[in-house]
Each structure stands twice: as C-alpha cells, then as structure tokens.
Amino acid sequence: MTHKAVEQDVDYHLEKALEHFEQALDLSVKAVSENKAMQKEISSKMGSFTGDIFQFVREKGKVYRMNIMKWFTLPRF
C-alpha cells in the first residue's frame, strides 16, 4: 500500500468511527433527556467505551514497542 493509500484508509476509518460515535452520543443524549433513569447505564457504557479505546492503544503500544498514547492529545480539555 502506498503512503497516500494508507493515509486515505486511516482517514476513512477515523471519519466512520467519529460518525458512529456521534450517532451513539445523539441517541444517548436523547434517551437520557427523555428518561433520566437511563443516565447511569449510558454513563457506564460511555466509560467502558473510552476505557476500551485506551486499553487497545496501550496493548498495541506494548506489542509494537511504541508509545502510541502520545498520538492522542486532549488540548480542548
């Protein structure tokens, strides 16, 4: 795969992941706004999701002996 093809493939998958996350977030906000009792369950799901992402990153970093965590910046927080 060429450098450009890899870059386009990565961009495509990140865009799709962001689209799916936005859809899940929209559904979650709507559900909780209609039923506050769902907040705990939704919060748990979101926490598990973010935990899974960082766990995947840590595991890949160990396998490939790379500090992949430094690829993730949170400047807006």
Backbone bond lengths (Angstrom), bond angles and torsions (degrees), N, CA, C in turn:
res aa  C-N    CA-C-N  psi(-1)  N-CA   C-N-CA  omega(-1)  CA-C   N-CA-C  phi
1 M - - - 1.451 - - 1.526 109.16 -
2 T 1.302 116.20 136.72 1.458 119.70 178.79 1.523 110.57 -75.98
3 H 1.322 114.06 162.80 1.469 120.12 178.71 1.530 110.43 -56.00
4 K 1.315 116.50 -45.37 1.472 121.16 -178.88 1.525 111.01 -64.17
5 A 1.337 116.90 -40.74 1.466 120.67 -179.87 1.527 110.79 -65.39
6 V 1.309 117.07 -40.59 1.473 120.71 177.92 1.524 109.61 -63.80
7 E 1.323 115.62 -44.88 1.462 120.02 179.84 1.529 111.11 -60.25
8 Q 1.313 116.87 -43.67 1.468 120.80 179.13 1.522 111.06 -66.20
9 D 1.324 117.56 -38.67 1.467 121.53 179.63 1.526 110.72 -65.76
10 V 1.318 116.35 -44.03 1.470 120.79 177.92 1.527 109.67 -62.72
11 D 1.331 116.96 -46.42 1.470 120.62 178.56 1.524 111.23 -57.52
12 Y 1.328 116.38 -44.94 1.464 120.71 -179.32 1.530 111.11 -59.14
13 H 1.315 116.70 -48.01 1.466 119.94 -177.09 1.532 112.02 -68.81
14 L 1.313 117.26 -36.81 1.464 119.39 176.83 1.527 111.01 -67.41
15 E 1.324 117.12 -39.71 1.465 120.44 177.00 1.527 111.02 -62.41
16 K 1.331 116.61 -43.52 1.472 120.70 178.96 1.525 110.38 -64.43
17 A 1.333 116.96 -42.25 1.470 120.37 178.90 1.525 110.23 -61.22
18 L 1.328 116.26 -41.92 1.464 119.95 179.38 1.526 111.08 -66.26
19 E 1.324 117.23 -39.79 1.465 120.71 176.83 1.530 110.53 -60.99
20 H 1.315 116.93 -45.11 1.462 120.99 -179.63 1.525 111.07 -65.39
21 F 1.336 116.13 -40.29 1.456 119.32 178.75 1.527 110.20 -64.36
22 E 1.320 116.92 -42.65 1.459 120.07 179.40 1.530 110.88 -61.83
23 Q 1.325 117.14 -40.01 1.463 120.76 177.64 1.528 110.86 -63.61
24 A 1.323 116.15 -44.18 1.467 120.09 178.71 1.524 110.78 -63.53
25 L 1.323 116.54 -40.22 1.458 120.44 179.15 1.527 110.83 -65.63
26 D 1.330 117.01 -43.90 1.474 120.49 178.12 1.530 111.09 -59.81
27 L 1.333 116.09 -45.43 1.470 120.16 178.01 1.524 111.28 -61.83
28 S 1.322 115.67 -40.98 1.459 120.57 -178.70 1.518 111.98 -65.41
29 V 1.331 116.08 -46.07 1.470 120.52 -179.90 1.525 109.93 -62.32
30 K 1.313 116.21 -43.79 1.467 119.80 179.36 1.528 110.77 -62.44
31 A 1.332 116.60 -45.74 1.464 120.50 -178.46 1.526 111.42 -61.70
32 V 1.338 116.56 -44.61 1.462 120.07 -178.57 1.530 111.02 -70.45
33 S 1.325 117.04 -34.91 1.463 118.27 178.47 1.525 111.36 -67.11
34 E 1.321 116.51 -28.06 1.465 121.00 178.24 1.528 112.88 -88.29
35 N 1.332 116.54 -23.46 1.461 120.60 -177.46 1.528 109.04 -150.15
36 K 1.311 116.30 94.72 1.477 122.01 -177.01 1.529 112.79 -57.74
37 A 1.321 117.31 -24.77 1.462 120.64 -179.63 1.529 111.77 -64.41
38 M 1.314 117.86 -18.93 1.466 121.53 -179.36 1.527 112.83 -81.90
39 Q 1.323 117.34 -9.72 1.459 121.23 -175.03 1.528 112.28 -58.19
40 K 1.303 117.95 -43.38 1.461 120.89 -177.95 1.536 110.39 -63.09
41 E 1.325 117.19 -44.34 1.457 121.24 -179.70 1.532 111.45 -65.59
42 I 1.324 116.04 -45.18 1.464 120.43 179.90 1.526 109.94 -64.31
43 S 1.314 116.61 -42.97 1.464 121.37 178.89 1.529 110.48 -59.14
44 S 1.307 116.03 -42.21 1.464 120.73 178.08 1.527 111.33 -62.23
45 K 1.324 116.50 -42.70 1.470 121.03 178.85 1.529 111.11 -63.64
46 M 1.325 117.17 -43.86 1.468 120.61 179.70 1.526 110.67 -65.22
47 G 1.316 116.27 -40.50 1.463 120.12 178.04 1.515 111.74 -63.84
48 S 1.322 116.73 -41.79 1.469 120.89 177.66 1.520 110.89 -63.71
49 F 1.324 115.44 -41.14 1.465 120.58 -179.84 1.527 111.34 -61.08
50 T 1.324 116.86 -50.84 1.464 119.03 -179.29 1.531 111.08 -65.64
51 G 1.311 116.35 -36.91 1.464 119.58 176.07 1.517 111.57 -62.07
52 D 1.327 116.80 -41.69 1.466 121.27 178.49 1.523 111.40 -62.04
53 I 1.322 116.64 -42.89 1.468 119.75 179.53 1.525 110.27 -57.39
54 F 1.322 116.70 -51.11 1.460 119.17 -177.37 1.524 112.38 -69.77
55 Q 1.324 117.42 -28.77 1.464 120.07 174.93 1.527 110.22 -66.91
56 F 1.333 117.54 -43.35 1.468 121.20 176.58 1.523 110.58 -59.00
57 V 1.329 115.90 -43.54 1.462 120.80 -179.59 1.529 110.59 -62.87
58 R 1.316 116.84 -45.60 1.471 120.57 178.85 1.524 111.24 -61.30
59 E 1.338 116.71 -45.11 1.460 120.56 -178.93 1.525 111.92 -63.58
60 K 1.335 116.98 -45.09 1.473 119.92 177.89 1.522 110.29 -62.04
61 G 1.328 116.56 -39.92 1.457 120.82 178.26 1.510 112.24 -59.92
62 K 1.312 116.86 -41.44 1.464 120.88 178.49 1.526 110.81 -65.96
63 V 1.332 116.47 -45.49 1.463 121.17 -178.55 1.530 110.79 -60.79
64 Y 1.320 116.45 -44.78 1.465 120.78 -175.62 1.529 113.42 -96.53
65 R 1.337 115.83 2.82 1.461 122.28 178.60 1.534 111.10 53.72
66 M 1.332 113.19 51.00 1.459 121.17 179.82 1.522 108.88 -132.41
67 N 1.329 115.68 149.40 1.461 120.28 174.85 1.529 108.50 -90.19
68 I 1.314 116.41 78.71 1.455 122.11 -177.13 1.532 110.87 -71.17
69 M 1.310 117.44 -24.52 1.464 120.49 179.82 1.529 111.54 -57.63
70 K 1.327 117.64 -29.90 1.462 119.30 -178.70 1.530 112.02 -70.53
71 W 1.320 117.89 -11.41 1.455 121.48 176.08 1.527 111.36 -73.06
72 F 1.317 116.30 -18.24 1.463 122.16 -174.82 1.520 109.48 -104.23
73 T 1.325 116.08 111.19 1.457 120.39 176.45 1.519 108.35 -111.81
74 L 1.286 115.50 148.40 1.453 121.44 179.05 1.525 108.66 -123.99
75 P 1.328 117.52 62.68 1.465 119.77 -173.79 1.518 114.47 -68.16
76 R 1.295 118.20 -23.99 1.468 120.05 -176.20 1.523 113.03 -83.82
77 F 1.310 116.91 -8.84 1.459 119.49 178.57 1.489 107.38 -85.32
